[in-house]
Structures are given as structure tokens and as C-alpha cells.
């Protein structure tokens, strides 16, 4: 982006120039995407953290390249956050009874045939 360190905060002008997005669009996206919250200094000066810039890149990709509406992009991002925050699923214990496993596989095949 600039000569700043990768973890440095960026002004709205720097982000706007780097991403080719007008500052008024960035401010509007702040209203539409609650997860986008740059730090605001005295006088309302916005400073974007690296994670804010990553989020803006994702929003830009979803809206301008993948054809999402703003509402659709917001829902996609919210669902992604829920998935990332969900605990890791616990792998089921292997079935101890081979006959039970065979019966379950046969039942699944019968259900698949019934639904086809």
C-alpha cells in the first residue's frame, strides 16, 4: 500500500487510493457493514486497521466482482463470521459393532433411493 509497516493504521485517503474506492463509498460501507469499524480520532479522523482493510477488500470483491448486493454481502460476511466462531465439530467415535455400521449404510442407501 505505502511505505508504512504492514500492521500500521491507514487513513481513509490512503485506503481510498490503494483500493480505488472513493472515500464517500468507504464511509457509506461503514454504515452498511457493522463489522467494519475503523478507529476514529479527534475530529472524526478515520484510521483503518489492517483487518479493516482486509474486510474492505473482501466487500469490494463481493460487490464489484462477484455481483453481490450490499445486503447479500453483509449476510455472507455475517454467516462466515458465525462459521469461524463455531466450535470445532467433534469427530464421532468409530462404531464398535460392524453389523450396526453395515445396517446404517444400507439404511442410508435406501433413503437415498427413496428420495431420488
Buried (B, 14 or more C-beta within 10 A) or exposed (E): EEEEEEEBBBBBEBBBBBBEBEBEBBEEBBEEBEEBEBEEEEEEEBBBBBEBBEBBBBBBEBBEEEEBEBEEBBEBBEEEEEEEEEEEEEEEEEEEEEEEEEEEEEEEEEEEEEEE
